[in-house]
Amino acid sequence: MSGVRTSLGLTRRRVVMALPLLGAAGLGQAAGRGDAAPALQRSARPLMGTRVDIAIAASGPAAAESERAMQAAWAEMERLERMMTRYDASSALSAVNRAAGRHAVKVPPELMALLRDAQAVSAATQGAFDTTVGALRGWEFGAQAQLPDPARIEAERRLVGYRGLELDEGAGTARLARAGMALDLGGIAKLPILAAGLRVLRSHGVEHALVNGGGDVLLAGNHHGQAWRVGLRDPLAPERLLGVLALQGEAVVASSGDYERFFMARGERQHHILDPATGRPSRGAHGVSLLARQVGSVNGLGAAMMVLGDARAHALVGRHAGVQALMVHRDGTVWRTPGMAAALAAA
């Protein structure tokens, strides 16, 4: 997400914009039935700074293998988190950050693929998305949250620039060009990590599953013959839903918003999605939800839209075939692509 400063470490649970509606009663009502849907096999853990949930719809012999499949999925997601967090000195990402301005670092193939994809998103959004916002170290959004000194913001902002990340895919190395630069993958690593968990489930024979991580929802198959249902929360009133999506097969719902991690200062919400150009919180939309079939279609897109502002964000979505969007503008108005409006109306 542009300058999304998430930890990829274990922190508090957050309010999220996309909410899986997994209650049996709700599913039954959606299908026009009063009977309860069969139970799901479920597991949840703290991961990547949020709560991650796995839900599997299986019965008979397949249900007996679900626990093994979930354990394997957790192991893979935790492995990737350890690789990609900036808050563990032993991580591959931390090694790249420590070597900034000095030398290239050999990185694992999974990290190289993610960095390559991040650079492509940065180029496509003219830098509205930029993983080098890790240099903006003055911003904290925990218990000690406070406004950084303006001089510090300006000094750190000068170290932000995705072109300063040099990748040599042949050699398998990554290098940050200037001392003080740093990568933060909190805005682009979560979806691929969740996708990796879902792939592991599928490799263990699980056909129908949902993985939810802090409002990013990936799903496969269906809920015992019924659609999976995902509610889209209003970022201005998170207890209220703007609509519900009924989804089957392969799909991803990805969300970004200024309501997840923030504090109030100078009469404004100081939130964790930072604009690479200013070094300060973005002043575009309050929240964005995206719907697509593949993670690669939407990864990094939501936060870039929040940085770009309304008109440019709308145009950006229009250049991505197969991506549908809902966007809550700064003035509280709600914009939807035709495909998103149709999907919400059909649920």
N, C-alpha and C positions, 0 to 999 in steps of 0.2 A: 504494500500500500504506500506508494509514495514514501512519505516520511513516517510510516507507522512505527512507533516505538513500542513494540511488545517484546516480552522477555524471552520467548521460547524457553522459559523456565517456569518453575512452579510458583504462581502468585495467586491472588484472589480470584474468585469466580466473578464474571462480569455479566451485566445485562447484555442481551444479544438481540439482534433484529430479526433473525430467522429462528423459528421455534418449531421443532418437530412436535406434532400433535399425536402422541402415541397411545392415548387412552382408548380403550376398547369402545367406550360409549360414543366418543366423538367419531370414531371410524364407522361405527354402525349407523349413526345418524347420517353421515356423508353419503353412505350407500343407499339410504332410504330404508334401512332395516333397523329393527329394534333389538336384534340379538347381538350379543357381545362377540367381537372378533376373538380368535384364539390368542392365547398369551404369547408374548415375545420373550425370547431369552435375551437378557440385558446385562451389560457390564459398564461401569463408569470409573474413570480415574482422572486425577489432575494431570494435565499435560500441556505444554506450550503456553503456560500462563492462563489456562482456562480449564474448564471441565470438558472432557471428551467422553461421549457416550457411544456405545455400540449396541445396536438392537438387531436381532436375527429372527426372522420368521421361518421356522423350520418345524417339522413334525415327523414322527416315526423315527426310523433309523438315522435320518439326517440330523435330528435334534441331539442325538447322543454325541455327535462329533462337534457340535457347536462350541462347547467349552474349550476344546483343544484348538479350534480355529481362532477363537477370541484371544487365547493366550499367545498364539503365534502372531496375531495382528498387533497386540500390545508390544510384544518384543521388538517387532520391526519399527513401529512408530517411535518407541523410546530410543532405539538405536539411532534413528535419523535425527531426533531432537538433540541427542548428545553431540552429534556431528555438527549441527547447524546453529547451536546457541552461541551467543557472544558472551554469556555470563558464566561459562565454564572455561577456565584457563586451559584445560586440556583438549578443548574441541578443535576440530579442523578449522572452523571459522576464526577462532581466536588466534590461531597460528598466523593466518593471513593478516589479521589486524595488527598483530605485534610486529610483523615484518614490514609494515607500511613505510614507504620511502626508502627501503633498503634492498630487498630481494624478493624474487618470486617464491611461492610455496607450492609444493605438490599437494593436490587436494583429491579426495575420493571422487569417483565418477559421478555419484549422486549429487555432490556439491557442485561439481563442474557443470552438470546439466542445469541445475537450478540457477547458477550465476549466469550462464549463457541465456537462459530464458528471461532472467531479470533485465539483462542488458537489452534484449530485444524489446521488452515492454517500455523501457526507458526511452529508447530511440523512437518507438511508435507514439509516445506521448510527449515528445519534446522535453523530456526530463521531469514531467509532472510526477512520475514514479521514479524513485532513485534510492537504491539500497545504500548509497554512501552517506545517507542521513545519519548513520551511526556516529558521524563526527559531531553531531549536535548533542554532546554529552551533558550540557547544562540543564536539559529538560528532565525532570523527574515527575512521576505521576503517582507516587505512593504516599505514605504517611507524611513525608517531608516535602511534599510538593510546594513549590513556590516559583515565582517568575525569575528566570535567569537574568543576570545583569545584561543590559542591551549590548554593551561592548563585547561581552563573551559570546552572545548570539551571533554578532557580526563576524567575529574572528572565526568561530566554528563554521559559520555558513560558507566562508571562503574555501573551506576544505571539502565542501559537498560538490560532487560532479561525477556522474556515472562514467564519463570518458576517462577518468583517472583509474578505473578498474581495468587492468590489462589481463586478458585471458589467452593462454596458449593451449588450445585443446589438444594439439599434437603432443606436447610435452606434459599435458595434464597439470598445468600450473596456473596460479592466480597471483597477481601483484597489484598492490595499491601504490600509485605513483608518488604520492607525497606523504611525508611524515605527518602524523596526526589524523590522517584519513582513517575511516573505520566503516565496516559493513554492518548493517542491521537487517536481518532477513525476516524480522517479525511480520512484515507485510506480504511476504510471498512464499514462505516455507510451509505455512500451516496446511494449505490445500493439498500440496503434493504429499505431505506426510500423511494426511487423512486418506488420500487416494492410495498410498502404499498399503495402509492398513486394510482398506477395502479389497485391494488386489490379493492380499494374503488370505482374506476370508474366501474369496472366489477360488483361489488355488486349493483350498481345503474342501471344496465342494459346496460352499455356501452360495446359493443362488439368490436369496432374498435377504437383503440386509440394508441397514442405514447406519451411517457414522456421522455424528454431530460434534463439532468442535467450536464452541463459543459462537454459534450462529452461522457457521459454515456447515452445510449439510450435503453429504454425498449419499446416494442411494442406488440400489440395484434391485431389480425384480419388483415384488409387491408384498403387501402385508396380508398373507393368507388369502390371496385372490382379490383383495381390495387395494385401492391406491394408497400409497404413503401420503400423509397430509402434513404440509409445512405451513405454519402461519407466519405472516410478515408483520412484525411489530411496528408501531408508530414511534419513531425516535423522539418525538416531542411528548409522547405519553406511552411509555413502554408497556403499560398494563393493557393497552388497547391494540387490537389487530387491525391492520389496514386491509387484510384479505388473507385468503388461504389458497395454497396451491395443492392440487391433487395430482400426484406424479407416480408414474410406473416406468419400469425399465431402467435405463441409465440416465442419471441427472445429477446436477450440482446446483445448489442455491448458495451464493456467496454474498456476504453482507459487509458493509463498512459503515461506520457512523461516529459522530462526535459525542455520543452519549455513553460510550463504553468506559473510557478512562479520562477523567478531566477534573479540574478544579476551577473555582471561580476567582478571578482577579481583575481589577480595573473594570468591573462591570461586564466582563466577557467570559465566556466559557473557554478555558485554556485546555485544549484536548490533545490527544496523542497522535493525531494525523498531522504531521508537519509538512509545510510547503517547502520543498527544497530551495526555491528561489528566495524565500524570505527568512527561512530558519525558524518560522513561527507557525502556530496552528493554522490550518487551512481555513478559509472564510467562504467556502462554497456551500455545498449542500449539507443538511443535517445528517442525511443517511442515504445509502444506496443499497438495493438488493438486486442481484443479477441471477438469471436463470439460463442454464446452458446444458448441453449434453456432456461436455468434456471440461475438465479442470483447466487445461491449457487455454481455453477460450476466454476465461474470466480472471485468471490469476493476476493480481495486481491492478486490474482494471477499475474496481470500485473506488479505491482510494485516489487513483489518478483522476477519476471523475470529480471527486470532492475538491481536489486542488484546482482543476481546470475551470470550474464554474459552470453555470447552467448550459448556455448555448454550446460551448466547446465540448462539454460532457455529452450532450445529446448527439453531437456530430461524431464523437468518438465511438459511441455505441453503434451508430449507424454504419460504421466501417467494419463492424464485426458481425458477419453473417451468423445467424443462429443464436445470438445472444439477445435476451430480453431483459428489460430493466424497469425498476421502479425507483424513483428518486424523490426525496422530500426536500424541496428547495428551501433556501434561507428564509423566505417569507411564509413558509408553512404549506405552500401549495404542493400538490402531489402530481408528478409527471410519470406516465407509463408509456412504454412502447406498445404498439398495437398487439403484439404477441403476448406481452405480459398482461395487458387488460383482458385479452381473450382467455388466457390461462386462469386468471383469477375468477372470471365470470363463470367458467366451466366447472369450477371446484364445487 
